[in-house]
Amino acid sequence: MKFGGTSVGCARSIRQVVQIVRQQLDRRPVVVVSAHAGVTDALLALARTAPTGAADTDAIAERHRAILRELGLPLDLLDPLLLEVRDLARGLRLVGAASRKALDLMASYGERCSARTVAAALQQAGVPASAVDAFTAGLRTDSAFGRARPLPDDGRIRTHLQRVVGVPVVTGFIAADEQGNITTLGRNGSDYSAALFGIAVDAEEIQIWKDVDGVRTADPRLVPGALPIRSMTFAEVCELASFGSKVLHPAAMVPAMQRGIALRVRSTLEPESPGTAIERDVPGPRPPVRAIAHRATAVLVTVTSQRLQPQHTFLAKVFGELAELQCDVGPVAVAEAAVTFAVDPGFADAVQTAMAGLGEVVLETGQAVVGVVGEAAALARGGAAELLTTLAAAGIRVRCAGQGALGGTFACVVAAEALPRTIALLHERFFRG
């Protein structure tokens, strides 16, 4: 049972988590928690400003103590960890720099504090529980700080958790390398942690608890009438995640797929709802278009070769540079001597610098990516044409578009300012028409 940042964001939500866990005690749950909402951002901001002298940790400490106070828990429960945060910030100020290793260490305190608070809240409610740091439980990774990759588990995680008293409340997002340095699995990596612990204990189900009722046909913030989807395949959810859906971390599905363990996305605000079940296969008739996802901010990059070289050589160099930057792209459009692709704005400057030696580089900011996920046959029979026709009739310019390699997705790039209207029009076309 994994609970995200908003699900443990305040005393009220933590009490709700306690009730949800209590109702499933007969299933011997392992609980995985994120940091309280906003804390990881605050910790990383502290780590980045501390080298310049802004190393005040009082606001972070008070945020945690306020939750303890409202829960009626001892206010000194987290003092040892909060003292470590203060000492680390002071150390960064003295050194004058924050390495990736230091950023991971600082970020880890969010989950470590949250796990101890949730475990104490469970104990207060009469549910035996123990906080467990993932690295103590045996979750090992390589040393790629900021986006570490897990190493194989030889059974050590299961063995450790079997010795834990009561419900294990495990830190999400964090692990340690083989030298004992704390690492992180990347932002929103608590979903990934939950999947890794799920397969370690051979769970019958991995529940991802959020503040939304499972997966919907579109982002309800843009389409208030978005419909709930009660069952999806791993492949469909992976495609949604690649287009920016925040419901599940993409990597979380890989371990579950490999072991055939079902995932279920459920809502802490509506715990009686079944949410969305995610499995390898979903039997029965299904709509041709499953959902619409989007990335609200993107930069479109066009690289035009100025040299006479074979297309495959040019493309190999472009994607080689992207691999070095660990930059994911999509959609991609290829011409004889040019390639266009969308990237996250955070990579734009680095991509421009890396591509400068390959030819002319043009950046188009203020873009957004829209992805339609459905059946390959339905898109091939005219679904893609319907999408483009609908947008053309509304005067929405599509800058770059293409059908996915496996045929079950269609992506396009539109101006960010046109995104809300684009999503609303497509949802009306495919789900209300």
VENWO-V839526 format. One record per helix or strand of 3 or more residues. SS is the DSSP state (~ for helix, > for strand). FROM is the first residue (numbers start at 1). TO is the last residue. If there is no record, write none. Layout:
BEGIN
ss->[SS/SS]
from->[FROM/FROM]
to->[TO/TO]
END
This chain:
BEGIN
ss->[~/~/~/>/~/~/~/~/>/~/~/>/>/>/~/>/>/~/~/>/>/>/~/>/>/~/>/~/>/>/~]
from->[6/11/25/31/39/58/79/100/129/134/156/167/174/182/190/205/231/234/252/262/276/289/311/332/338/345/359/376/400/409/416]
to->[8/22/27/33/50/71/95/124/132/137/162/171/177/184/200/210/233/242/259/267/279/305/325/334/343/358/374/393/403/415/432]
END
